[in-house]
């Protein structure tokens, strides 16, 4: 199992704030021994973060986890991904996600429709663009949602020897999971996922589609950003646990993710979390995440305990595991977790 982190997920000092801090964070992640670094599309551009990481690191895999596909068109994404593949020497993985309708329409002012079908077409468009650049063939992609039929020499990138980036798609529900298995090289499981949901819902859906397309699980990478609550002291542990409770409450309030709670018989929890989120009562929401829910969605323990727990819970289910820590995790704690997973 490969071990990854999110850039910004390893503790940084006050002198490492802002864009400049990403340089130190990327170097630290490689020094600790992580196999990969993912960047999120939250409050920074995910491609810019990885461009910085590409210049700072030499061996770790670099991926967007995720870039919001529908906030961009396939051509702009194809260009950014191609640049990062060249800049990193072939270490880049393009992770794509849909976001939800309200954000696409109201935050990005972009169209929303049939997200699974649109994502499939988006991936096909990316590959058609890259193929046109690589082979010199005429670009003639005509889909329902995207049409790319113009590419002149001036706008064609100079060829590089690293090939096209791998594409992985983020999914929670069955339709998007099936779409990922149909068109992508891998699946980015959403952080609001449990071992049971993985084994009973996600992976059976992936396996069925791979069988239909004459592929096997060895042809497809499943990456999982799992919530971790850990710290070296009682104070750090309490802070981590509360931060993870807030994250679970936030995810649990989102209607698109309610299926995970329903599988565990927690439909009423989603209903109440959603109601409280509409009222802006975030403090009460966190209090609803009891220890049973916490332990179901997160791996909780001292740093030396986390690695063995992760391996026990997810070995055989996922190929890559990302430490998802919605709080600053100390370098020593991260190193202990990585060491525990290695051993």
N, C-alpha and C positions, 0 to 999 in steps of 0.2 A: 504494500500500500504506500503510495506517494503521500508526502506530507507538505501541505501548502499553507500560506498565510495571505491575508489581505494587506496590501501596502497601507501603512498607517495603523495596523493592528498590533504592532510591537511598540512597547512604551517609548516615547520620545520626550526629551527634556524641553524646557521652555525655550532653549536656544535652537530647537529643531522645528519650530512652528512654521506653518506655511509651506509653500512650494519647495523652498530650500531644504526643509526637513526631510523631504522625500528621498534625497540623495543618501542621507545617513540611514534612513529606515530601510531602504533597499539593500544597502551594503550590510547592515546588521542582519537582515533576514537570511542573506546568503551565508554569512559567517556562522549563524546559529545552526545552519544545516538544513533549512527548508529546501524542498525540491522545486517549489514553484511559488510565484507571487501573482496574486490577482488584484486588479484595481476595480473599484466600484464606480458607478455612474450616479453619484449622489450629490456631493457638493464640489466635485472637481471633474474635469474632463478625464475620462478613463484612459484615453490614448496618450494624452500629455504625460500623465503619471508614469505610464509604462515606457515612454520615450526616455524619461529621466532614469528609470530603472535599467533600461537597456544599456545606457552609457556607464552605469555604476557597477553592474554585475557581469559575470562571464559565463555562468553555467546554469542558472536556474531558469525554469520555464516561466514565461510571462504571458498572462492572459487577462482579458477583460471579463470581469465577473460580476455584473455584465455591462455591456454597452446597450443602451436602449435603442433597439433597432428602429422602431417606428418614429422616433424623434429625428431620424436621419434617413436619407434615401440610400439605396444600395450603392450608388456611384461614390458618394462621399465616404461611406463606410469602406468600400473596396480600396479606395486610395489610402486611407489611414491605416488599414490593416496591412496593405502591401508595403507601406513605408516601415511599419514596425517589424514586419517579417525580415526586411532587409537590414534594418538597424540592429536587430537582435541577433543576426546571424542564423535565422531559422528557428528561433526559440519561441515565437509568438503563436498564441492560440486565440482566435476570435470567439469570445463568448457573447451571445446575443440573448436579449430578453425583451418582452413586450411592454412591460409596465402595465398599468391599468388604464381603462378608458378615460377616466377623469383627468389623469395627468397628461395623456397624449393629446387630448382635445383642448384642455384648459390651460395646461402649463406650457406645452410645446406648440399648440395651435396647429396640430397635424391631424390627418384623417385617421379614423378608427373603423375597422370593419373586420368581421370573420378572422380573429387573430391567428388561429392555427393555420388557416389557409394562406393568410397574408405572410406568415412567417415562412412557410414552405416556399412560397414564390420568392420571397426575399433572398433566401439561401440560393435558390436556383439562379436568380439574377446575379448575385455575387460571383458565382462560379462561371457564369457566362461572360461576365466582364473580365475576370482574371484569365479565362481561356483566350479571349480576344487579344489581350495584351501579350500573352505568352506565345501565341501561335501566329499572330498577325491576321487572323481571320476577321471577316467583317462582323461587327457587333450587331446582332439582330435579335434582341430578346423582347418578346411581346407577351406580356401576361395580362391578367385581369387588373392587377393593382399597380404594376410597374412596367414601363416600356423604356428600353435603352437601345436606341438604334443609330446613335451617332458617336463615332470615335475616330478622331483624326490623328495623324502622327504627332502633332504638337502636344497633344494631351495624353499620349501613351507613355507610361513610365518606362524608363530604361530597364531592360531585363536584369534580374539578379539570379544567382544560382540556388536559391533556397526553396523554391517551389511555392505553392499556394499555402496559406495558413490553414490549419485545421479549424473547423467550425464546430462549436458546441452550443447547444440551445438550452436555456433555462426553462423549467416547467414544474408545475405542481399538479394540475388537473390532468385527466386522462387524454383529452384531445391534444394538448400541447406536448405531452409526453410521447404520444404516438407520432406526432409531427416531427419531433426531434429524432426519433428512431428511424423515421422514413428518409430524412434528408441530411442529417448532420453526422458528424464524426463522433459525437458524444453528447451526454446529457449533463447539465448543471442542475443538480437537485436543489430546490429551494431550501434555505435554512430552516424554514418552518416545516420540518419533516421528522418523522420518528422512524425507529427501526421497523416497527410493525407496518407503517405505511409504505416504507421502502419494499419490504419483503412481500406484502400482500397486494399492493396496488401498483406501485411504480415499476418494479422490475418485471412482473408478469406482463405488463403492457409493453415494455421494451422488448422482451424476449419474443413475444408473439409477432411484433412487427418485423424484427430482425429475421425471424424465420421466413416470413413472407417475402422478404427481399434477399433471401439466400445469404444472409450474413449470420455471424455468431457473436456471442458476447466478447470474444477476444478482438473483434473488429470495432468495438464500440466502448468508449471510455465513460464511466459514470463517476462524476465528481460531486462530492457532498461537503458543503460548508456547515459543519456541525457546531452548535452552540456549546461553549465551554465556560464553566464558572470555576475559577481557580485563583489562588493567591498564596503568598508565602506567609502571611500573617493573618490573624483573625480579622483585622480591619480590612485587609485586602480581600479576603474571602467574602465578607459581608457586602462590601462594595460590588464585587463581581456578581454575587447572587442577585442583589437588587437590580443591577443593570440588566441581567439576563431575564429576570421576571418582567421588567418593563418591555424588553424586546419581544418576549413571548406574548404579552398582553397586546402589544401593537399589532403583531402579525395575526393573532387570534381574532382581532376585531374586524379584519378584512374579509368581506363576503367571499372573495375568490379563494380563500384558504380554509374556509369552514369545513371542507370535506375531511381534512386531517383530524380536526377535533371530533367530528361526527363518527369517524371510525372508532374512536376510543369511547364513544358514548357521552361526549361532552358538548352536545348540541346546545344545551341551555347556557353553557359558558360562553359560546360564541355570541348567542343572542344578547346576553348581558354586556359583554365587552363591546359589541357593536353599538349598543344603546349608549353606553358611557362615552365611547369615542365621539359620538355625535354631540354629546353634551360637553366635551372637552374635559371630562373628569379622569385624567390620566392617573392620578394617585390611587384612586379607588380601583382602577383597572388592574394595576400591579398587585394590589392586595388580594385579588381573586385568583392569582396564580399560586396555588398551594404547593406543598412539597411534592405531591404525587405528579402534578402537571410539570413542575420544574424538572424532576428526575426523568420524566418521559421524553422531554424535548431537549434536555441538556445533559452533558457529562459534567458531574460535579465532584470536586475533590481537590486535595492538595496536588501540586504539580507532578510529583512522582507517581501519583495514583492515576492521573488522567490517561497517560499513554496506554497502559494495560487495559483500562476500561474501554478506550476507543477501539483497540484491536479486538477485544472480546465482543463488543457490540456490533461492529461494522465489517469485520474481516469476512471476505467472501461476498459482501454485498456491494461495496464500492471500491473503485480503483484509486481514487485520490480523496484525501480528507483534508479540508481546510479548517484551521482553527478560527472559529467565528467568535470573536470576543468584543462585544459592544462596550468596552471599557479598556483602559490602558493596561496591557499585560507586560510585566517586567521581563527584561531580557533573560534573567536567570530562570524565571518560571517557564518561559517559552522553551529555553534550552533543555530544561528538565523534562518537559512534555515530549519534545522531539526525541530525546535520548530514550525515554520510556517506550515510545513507539518503535524505535529502531531495535530495541532489545527484546 
